Amino acid sequence: MFFTFLIMATIEVSLFVDKPHARVFAVTVLAIGLILRGLASERAGKKRVALAPAPVMPATKVVAQTLDQAAFREPLLCAVLGVGKTLDFAIEEARETARALYVLFVREQAVVTPEDARRKWHDDPTAKQIFEYAQNKGPGLKVFPCYAVSDSAADTIVDFAATLGISRLILGTPQRGSLLHLLRGNIIRQVSGLLPENIHLLVCA
């Protein structure tokens, strides 16, 4: 077999040297064959990748991604004067939509002194009660207390809403007497007139 191989190899080499046309033909056929083989291998590889099953993501990773996405959702703002159904509604809304909740209490008074402007919510019994209730009522939620002393509650609420970049503002219906209500105005109407169009106002009756 080896002797036969040597004879055939000698004949092929002699033909390759003595026959230029045959040499060009043989090289051309060989090159075309190699190109076609490469194209076929590349196409088969793409088909295997396309038919391969998609990787299954673990459930824990899916939950983590959902929480990460929720962290970038626009927060909610709830302005209240006390503990009640408006605050409970805001906490439940924040829990269902997985959003952060800002709870705002505005101490409205006719004259605001520099000392009033520096006052903290820890020094206001009503505000302290509201914020502690919200934090205890919504474990696991991001609840942020906001406090201000102002001569215009409506303007302060709108300022907080625009500054915090919220998507929804939650207010309760006023509980004032009829005469005082007429004298001081409807805060919901005032806030609605000042609120930017991209912020939705929800009124909890």
Secondary structure by P-SEA (a helix, b strand, c coil): caaaaaaaaaaaaaaaaacaaaaaaaaaaaaaaaaaaaaaaaaaaaaaaaacccccccaaaaaaaaaaaaaacbbbbbbbccccaaaaaaaaaaaaabbbbbbbbbbcccccccccccccccccaaaaaaaaaaaaaccccbbbbbbbbcccaaaaaaaaaaaacccbbbbccccccaaaaaaaccaaaaaaaaccccbbbbbcc
